[in-house]
Amino acid sequence: MTDLENFRTETRAWLEANCPPEMREPVRGEDDIYWGGRRATFKNDAQRAWLEACVAKGYTVPMWPKEYGGAGLTAPQAKVLREEMGAINARPPLSSFGIWMLGPALLHFGTEGQKQRFLNEIARGEIRWCQGYSEPGSGSDLVSLQTYGEDKGDHWVVNGSKIWTSYADQADWIFCLVRTDKTDKYQGITFMLFDMASEGVTTKPIQLISGSSPFCETFFDDVTVPKSYGDDVPAYVGTVGRGWDVAKYLLGHEREMISGADGGERAAAIGAAMKRHAARTGDEIDPVLRAELANFDVDALAYAAMGEKFLDEIKVGKAHPAQPNMMKYAGTELNKRRHELVMAVGGARALEWESEATDGGKPAKSWLRTKANSIEGGTSEVMLNVIAKRILDLPGA
């Protein structure tokens, strides 16, 4: 057997021994997802056991170096782990913006002190992060942001606001774009890290048409942000005034996360599941809708293959810098289409909002939530503009 085959055999045995049966069931609600952090609570013992097993193995962040809480897996090994977890429908042990976004930025730009402190906390689920990018007047055009940090020598005093800050009301810390030089639009932004419990930080949830929302407004009123949290642990990532470099790098990882570039639900076939659903309810799926489901399944499988190719190209440094934009556009549009089909198969029953039969209106609420997919992380229109200019080399208007 090859080393990779041996690893697959060992991984399969480890998962069988350590992934509780409850952690192999479909996610049915927000409390089925563990986000970690200072205020986190476990839904049950199985959720705790699964996290602790993965933390000990380094499987919350399998490709991170071992000294930062990871398992140090190679890209092929990490792919095998994803495949074997998918084969038993294992839930992710930990969901985290720290894993998906801040972690990669720290690995690339952070000091050794920042890596040792923050990456290990992220890997163990001890800290929950939120992202402070968009503002009421600065969405896709982030360089126009107005949140300002006044330099006071050993600290900044930050004033301003952010919007669409996902889970800000539950986060421990924020990675935040703050203007520190008003004379330079691009080189006057600093990528800061600070505690959400700091005096002057307040949040206000934003309710969406789905009835709930992870989004918040976040306000900073004379917030003191020290320039350092200790030896080699600055409160900013990269260089003061060059935060846009970090922000652009992180946006690529955010768009990968939103797109589901590594597969996940939106890249999975749904035809068989919808057929089983119809059999349970006694409904019939008309031929035209069956054809649409088949077309979706083909596109979903193609998207999954494209995602694998994209991730492989990233690993070897051959990916185009604008490819995350392409994946983000394709993935979010595919996800919206998925939920449109789920609603179509469900018919009038899928429109129920609070019934037990629809698990509290999950189909309708999930469908409405997807409308934000093509806005968050960069609108679909902006993604298409980037693809046209940077990948297709089309002339401007």
Protein Blocks (a to p, Z undefined) as FASTA:
>chain_A
ZZklmmmmmmmmmmmmmmcfklmcccfbfklpcgbjjkbccfblklmmmmmmmmmnopmm
mmbcfknopaopafklmmmmmmmmmmnopacfbdcfklmmmmmmmmmmmcfklmmmmmmm
mmnopaccdddfbdfklcklmmlpcbdcddehjaccdedddehiahklmcfbdcddddfb
fkbmklmcccddddfkbghiacdddddfkopafbdcdddehiacdfbebehiafbehjeh
ilmmmmmmmmmmmmmmmnomnnpjmlpcfklmmmmmmmmnopacdfklmmmmmmmmmmmm
mmmmmmmmmmmmmmnopacfklmmmmmmmmmmmmmmmmmmmmmmnmmmlmpmkbmklnno
lmmmmmmmmmmmmmggpafklmmmmmmmmmnopacZZ
